[in-house]
Amino acid sequence: METNEILNEQRIYAMINNVPILRESEVHLFEELLSLYQPTSVLEIGTAIGYSTLLMARQMGEGGHITSIELDTVRHEMAKYYIGQSDYKDNVYLLNGDANEILVNLKGEYDLVFLDGPKGQYLKQLELIMPLLKEGAVVLADNVLFRGYVRGDKEPPRRFKTITKRLQEYLNFVENKELFNTTIYPLGDGMSVSVWKGSPEQ
């Protein structure tokens, strides 16, 4: 099946089943960034149904591969279904489980990471991923402004206080200029783009 057909099906499925995928306003930026960096080894946290996975797959450099981790079994199976119909099925490795546990044992080097799983886990996951980053690797993180609570003047309701605090901690970490060059794009719910400079001792 053509990739555009699969992506259309995924958008409909996501709308009907209330699955969070990239907003239309974010897709253009996302694809522009991927086209700019042309990654060949991608790590994605939060596959959902594989929508962003396919967007990344068609922008990869030649011989590229994606490893994508999803906690929810139903969404993982749907991602397998959609990606299995695509031209990229042999270049995508879908893992089902808790990313915090999988990352501890993950091997390889990655030149692009997309964080789109549990927002409160971004910093913990990035710390686990950093030993796997190639110098100059790009880390994208979605929803980092979280409804305007993270960098705005809006006071988050009690149920969002922890996630807001953790996203603030994540952004403070990636804005450390010794480690990353970071740009935050306010489109949608906010996306950060952080270029890894390599560990300080290198």
DAQUI-V703756 format. One record per residue. N is the residue number from 0. RES is the residue in three letters. SS is DSSP state (~ for helix, > for strand, _ for the rest). Layout:
n/res/ss
N/RES/SS
N/RES/SS
This chain:
n/res/ss
0/MET/_
1/GLU/_
2/THR/~
3/ASN/~
4/GLU/~
5/ILE/~
6/LEU/~
7/ASN/~
8/GLU/~
9/GLN/~
10/ARG/~
11/ILE/~
12/TYR/~
13/ALA/~
14/MET/~
15/ILE/~
16/ASN/~
17/ASN/_
18/VAL/_
19/PRO/_
20/ILE/_
21/LEU/_
22/ARG/_
23/GLU/~
24/SER/~
25/GLU/~
26/VAL/~
27/HIS/~
28/LEU/~
29/PHE/~
30/GLU/~
31/GLU/~
32/LEU/~
33/LEU/~
34/SER/~
35/LEU/~
36/TYR/~
37/GLN/_
38/PRO/_
39/THR/_
40/SER/>
41/VAL/>
42/LEU/>
43/GLU/>
44/ILE/>
45/GLY/_
46/THR/_
47/ALA/_
48/ILE/_
49/GLY/_
50/TYR/~
51/SER/~
52/THR/~
53/LEU/~
54/LEU/~
55/MET/~
56/ALA/~
57/ARG/_
58/GLN/_
59/MET/_
60/GLY/_
61/GLU/_
62/GLY/_
63/GLY/_
64/HIS/>
65/ILE/>
66/THR/>
67/SER/>
68/ILE/>
69/GLU/>
70/LEU/_
71/ASP/_
72/THR/~
73/VAL/~
74/ARG/~
75/HIS/~
76/GLU/~
77/MET/~
78/ALA/~
79/LYS/~
80/TYR/~
81/TYR/~
82/ILE/~
83/GLY/~
84/GLN/_
85/SER/_
86/ASP/_
87/TYR/_
88/LYS/~
89/ASP/~
90/ASN/~
91/VAL/>
92/TYR/>
93/LEU/>
94/LEU/>
95/ASN/>
96/GLY/_
97/ASP/_
98/ALA/~
99/ASN/~
100/GLU/~
101/ILE/~
102/LEU/~
103/VAL/~
104/ASN/~
105/LEU/_
106/LYS/_
107/GLY/_
108/GLU/_
109/TYR/>
110/ASP/>
111/LEU/>
112/VAL/>
113/PHE/>
114/LEU/>
115/ASP/_
116/GLY/_
117/PRO/_
118/LYS/~
119/GLY/~
120/GLN/~
121/TYR/~
122/LEU/~
123/LYS/~
124/GLN/~
125/LEU/~
126/GLU/~
127/LEU/~
128/ILE/~
129/MET/~
130/PRO/~
131/LEU/~
132/LEU/>
133/LYS/>
134/GLU/>
135/GLY/>
136/ALA/>
137/VAL/>
138/VAL/>
139/LEU/>
140/ALA/>
141/ASP/>
142/ASN/_
143/VAL/_
144/LEU/_
145/PHE/~
146/ARG/~
147/GLY/~
148/TYR/_
149/VAL/_
150/ARG/_
151/GLY/_
152/ASP/_
153/LYS/_
154/GLU/_
155/PRO/_
156/PRO/_
157/ARG/~
158/ARG/~
159/PHE/~
160/LYS/~
161/THR/~
162/ILE/~
163/THR/~
164/LYS/~
165/ARG/~
166/LEU/~
167/GLN/~
168/GLU/~
169/TYR/~
170/LEU/~
171/ASN/~
172/PHE/~
173/VAL/~
174/GLU/_
175/ASN/_
176/LYS/_
177/GLU/_
178/LEU/_
179/PHE/>
180/ASN/>
181/THR/>
182/THR/>
183/ILE/>
184/TYR/>
185/PRO/_
186/LEU/_
187/GLY/_
188/ASP/_
189/GLY/_
190/MET/>
191/SER/>
192/VAL/>
193/SER/>
194/VAL/>
195/TRP/>
196/LYS/_
197/GLY/_
198/SER/_
199/PRO/_
200/GLU/_
201/GLN/_
